[in-house]
Amino acid sequence: MALVDTTERPAFRASAPKLDWLHAFRSLRRLLNDKEDTGQVFEIMRALNGNSTAKGYHRLLTTQQGGRIAYERREFAHLLMDGAWLDSLPEGSVGGAYRDFVRSERISAEGLIKVSRQGAGAVDEQHPYAWMGRRTRDVHDVWHILTGYHRDGLGEACLVAFSFAQTGGLGWALIALGAASRARKAKEQPYVKAIWQGYRRGQAAKWLLGEDYERLMAEPLEAARRRLNITPATIYDSIPPQVRDQSLPQAA
């Protein structure tokens, strides 16, 4: 006699969700007109990233320490919101630079979490793929530190291009292409070349989602960049900080 499987089916499926390009393009336009409208980033990710997060999770399992990381399934955001832990990280470390960055910019992991919970989606689902999605969300500002890209319009555009190379998520690709298309209107600086270099840097770097971030945060920043093969952002750095936001002129 065959046993009947009565277990509840998970909210996430192995097959890729249907892509919603129309919704993604609408959200992209809003984002390009206001880079602080972070909620549009998550709208684009939900519309286009398909099964890239699931693929990332299975890739994690193939790495040297990924099996342990996936088994423990720690929520990295909990550490990022622990002020005492951040204060314990040494100056000059990845975590020390992150601490100074978020405090000077007056941003927090908690704020990003709140934005990610807006709209549809199973952000807090108790499922391995949902956990991987949260992991990808929570390391975003750490990637700002590792790559050297700031929170200006150009820095965000370069980082999303880097993130596409790292994750394969089409949402990141759309944002990067949209930013590059808008940046073509501002010809006085090599904005598009900087965004393209962001993608190439992401290709060249070690796969960052496979890192043990608790250990990485205590590592000296320059040593971590060398180990992870994160090359200098030479084109971005050559552009004066005061004109980096001008890479995204308003649409006509």
C-alpha positions as CSV (number, residue, x, y, z in Angstrom):
1,M,0.0,0.0,0.0
2,A,1.5,3.4,-1.1
3,L,2.0,6.0,1.5
4,V,0.2,9.3,1.0
5,D,2.4,12.4,1.3
6,T,0.4,14.8,3.4
7,T,3.1,17.4,4.1
8,E,2.4,21.0,3.3
9,R,3.9,22.2,0.0
10,P,6.4,25.1,0.3
11,A,5.6,28.5,-1.0
12,F,8.8,28.3,-3.3
13,R,8.9,26.0,-6.2
14,A,11.9,24.6,-8.2
15,S,10.5,26.0,-11.5
16,A,11.3,29.6,-12.3
17,P,8.5,32.1,-11.6
18,K,7.1,34.0,-14.6
19,L,8.9,37.2,-15.4
20,D,6.9,40.4,-15.2
21,W,8.8,42.8,-17.6
22,L,6.1,45.4,-17.6
23,H,6.1,45.8,-13.9
24,A,9.9,45.8,-13.8
25,F,10.1,48.6,-16.4
26,R,7.6,50.8,-14.5
27,S,9.6,50.3,-11.3
28,L,12.8,51.0,-13.1
29,R,11.5,54.4,-14.3
30,R,10.6,55.4,-10.7
31,L,14.0,54.2,-9.4
32,L,16.0,56.2,-12.0
33,N,14.0,59.3,-11.1
34,D,14.6,58.8,-7.4
35,K,17.6,56.6,-6.4
36,E,16.4,56.7,-2.8
37,D,13.2,54.9,-3.7
38,T,14.8,51.6,-2.6
39,G,11.4,49.8,-2.7
40,Q,11.5,49.8,-6.5
41,V,14.7,47.7,-6.4
42,F,12.8,44.9,-4.6
43,E,9.9,45.3,-7.0
44,I,12.3,44.8,-9.9
45,M,13.9,41.8,-8.2
46,R,10.6,40.1,-7.5
47,A,9.6,40.7,-11.1
48,L,12.7,39.5,-12.9
49,N,15.1,37.5,-10.7
50,G,13.2,34.2,-11.4
51,N,15.1,31.2,-10.0
52,S,18.5,33.0,-9.7
53,T,18.2,32.9,-5.9
54,A,17.5,29.1,-6.0
55,K,20.5,28.6,-8.3
56,G,22.6,30.7,-5.9
57,Y,21.6,28.5,-2.9
58,H,22.5,25.3,-4.8
59,R,25.8,26.8,-5.8
60,L,26.5,27.7,-2.2
61,L,26.1,24.0,-1.3
62,T,29.0,23.1,-3.7
63,T,31.5,25.5,-2.1
64,Q,34.0,24.4,0.6
65,Q,32.2,26.1,3.5
66,G,28.8,26.6,1.9
67,G,27.3,23.4,3.3
68,R,28.0,24.5,6.8
69,I,26.7,28.0,6.2
70,A,23.5,26.7,4.6
71,Y,23.1,24.2,7.4
72,E,23.5,26.8,10.1
73,R,21.3,29.2,8.2
74,R,22.2,32.2,10.3
75,E,20.5,35.5,9.6
76,F,23.3,37.9,8.9
77,A,21.1,40.9,9.5
78,H,20.9,40.1,13.2
79,L,24.7,40.7,13.4
80,L,24.5,43.8,11.4
81,M,22.0,45.3,13.8
82,D,24.1,44.4,16.8
83,G,25.8,47.6,17.7
84,A,28.1,46.0,20.3
85,W,29.3,43.4,17.7
86,L,30.0,46.1,15.2
87,D,31.9,48.1,17.8
88,S,34.1,45.1,18.5
89,L,35.3,45.0,14.9
90,P,38.8,46.4,14.5
91,E,39.6,49.6,12.7
92,G,40.7,49.0,9.1
93,S,38.7,45.8,8.9
94,V,35.8,45.2,6.5
95,G,33.4,45.4,9.4
96,G,35.0,48.5,10.8
97,A,34.6,50.2,7.4
98,Y,31.0,49.0,7.3
99,R,30.3,50.4,10.7
100,D,31.7,53.8,9.8
101,F,29.8,53.7,6.5
102,V,26.3,53.0,7.8
103,R,26.6,55.4,10.7
104,S,27.9,58.3,8.6
105,E,25.2,57.6,6.0
106,R,22.6,57.1,8.7
107,I,21.4,53.9,7.2
108,S,20.9,50.4,8.7
109,A,20.2,46.8,7.9
110,E,16.9,47.2,9.7
111,G,15.8,49.9,7.3
112,L,16.6,47.7,4.3
113,I,14.6,44.9,5.8
114,K,11.6,47.1,6.3
115,V,11.7,48.2,2.7
116,S,12.1,44.6,1.5
117,R,8.9,43.6,3.3
118,Q,6.8,46.1,1.4
119,G,4.8,44.7,-1.5
120,A,4.2,41.0,-2.4
121,G,6.7,38.2,-1.8
122,A,7.7,35.7,0.9
123,V,10.7,37.6,2.3
124,D,10.5,36.1,5.7
125,E,9.5,32.6,4.5
126,Q,11.2,29.7,6.5
127,H,12.6,28.2,3.3
128,P,16.2,27.8,2.1
129,Y,15.6,29.9,-1.0
130,A,14.0,32.7,1.0
131,W,17.0,32.6,3.4
132,M,19.3,32.9,0.4
133,G,17.3,35.9,-0.8
134,R,17.7,37.6,2.6
135,R,21.4,36.8,2.6
136,T,21.8,38.5,-0.8
137,R,19.8,41.5,0.5
138,D,21.8,41.8,3.8
139,V,25.3,41.8,2.2
140,H,24.5,44.7,-0.2
141,D,26.0,47.4,2.0
142,V,29.0,45.2,2.7
143,W,29.5,45.0,-1.0
144,H,29.6,48.8,-1.1
145,I,32.6,48.5,1.3
146,L,34.3,45.7,-0.6
147,T,33.9,47.4,-4.0
148,G,34.6,51.0,-2.9
149,Y,31.4,52.2,-4.5
150,H,29.6,54.9,-2.6
151,R,25.8,55.6,-2.4
152,D,25.7,58.2,-5.1
153,G,23.8,57.5,-8.3
154,L,26.8,56.3,-10.2
155,G,28.1,54.2,-7.3
156,E,24.7,52.4,-7.0
157,A,24.6,51.8,-10.8
158,C,28.2,50.3,-10.7
159,L,27.3,48.1,-7.8
160,V,24.1,46.7,-9.4
161,A,26.2,45.9,-12.5
162,F,28.7,44.1,-10.2
163,S,25.8,42.3,-8.5
164,F,24.4,41.1,-11.8
165,A,27.8,39.5,-12.6
166,Q,27.8,37.9,-9.2
167,T,24.2,36.7,-9.0
168,G,22.9,36.3,-12.5
169,G,19.7,38.0,-11.5
170,L,18.0,39.8,-14.4
171,G,16.7,42.4,-12.1
172,W,20.2,43.7,-11.4
173,A,20.9,43.6,-15.2
174,L,17.8,45.7,-15.9
175,I,18.8,48.4,-13.4
176,A,22.4,48.5,-14.7
177,L,21.3,48.8,-18.3
178,G,18.7,51.5,-17.4
179,A,21.3,53.5,-15.5
180,A,23.8,53.1,-18.4
181,S,21.2,54.2,-20.9
182,R,20.3,57.3,-18.8
183,A,24.0,58.0,-18.2
184,R,24.7,58.2,-22.0
185,K,23.0,61.6,-22.0
186,A,25.8,63.0,-19.7
187,K,28.9,62.9,-21.9
188,E,31.3,65.0,-19.9
189,Q,32.4,62.0,-17.7
190,P,33.0,58.3,-18.4
191,Y,29.8,57.2,-16.6
192,V,28.9,54.3,-18.8
193,K,32.5,53.0,-18.8
194,A,32.4,53.1,-15.0
195,I,29.2,51.0,-14.9
196,W,30.7,48.5,-17.4
197,Q,33.8,48.2,-15.3
198,G,31.5,47.4,-12.3
199,Y,30.2,44.4,-14.3
200,R,33.7,43.3,-15.3
201,R,34.9,43.6,-11.6
202,G,32.0,41.4,-10.6
203,Q,33.0,38.8,-13.2
204,A,36.6,38.8,-12.0
205,A,35.9,38.6,-8.3
206,K,35.5,35.5,-6.3
207,W,31.8,34.5,-5.7
208,L,31.0,36.7,-2.7
209,L,27.8,34.9,-1.7
210,G,29.9,31.9,-0.7
211,E,31.8,33.8,1.9
212,D,31.5,33.4,5.7
213,Y,30.6,37.0,6.4
214,E,31.1,36.8,10.2
215,R,34.8,36.0,9.5
216,L,35.0,38.3,6.6
217,M,33.9,41.3,8.6
218,A,36.9,40.9,10.9
219,E,39.4,40.7,8.0
220,P,41.5,43.7,7.1
221,L,39.8,45.4,4.2
222,E,42.6,45.6,1.8
223,A,43.6,42.0,2.5
224,A,40.0,40.9,1.9
225,R,39.9,42.7,-1.5
226,R,43.1,41.0,-2.6
227,R,41.9,37.6,-1.5
228,L,38.6,38.0,-3.2
229,N,40.2,39.5,-6.4
230,I,38.2,42.7,-6.2
231,T,40.2,45.0,-8.5
232,P,40.3,48.8,-8.0
233,A,37.4,50.9,-9.3
234,T,39.7,53.0,-11.4
235,I,37.1,54.7,-13.7
236,Y,34.6,55.4,-10.9
237,D,37.4,56.8,-8.7
238,S,38.5,59.1,-11.6
239,I,35.1,60.9,-11.6
240,P,34.8,63.7,-9.1
241,P,32.4,62.9,-6.2
242,Q,30.4,66.1,-6.7
243,V,29.3,65.0,-10.2
244,R,28.6,61.3,-9.6
245,D,24.9,61.9,-9.1
246,Q,24.8,63.7,-12.4
247,S,25.3,60.3,-14.1
248,L,21.5,59.8,-13.9
249,P,20.0,63.0,-15.4
250,Q,16.2,63.2,-15.3
251,A,14.3,61.8,-18.2
252,A,12.8,64.2,-20.7
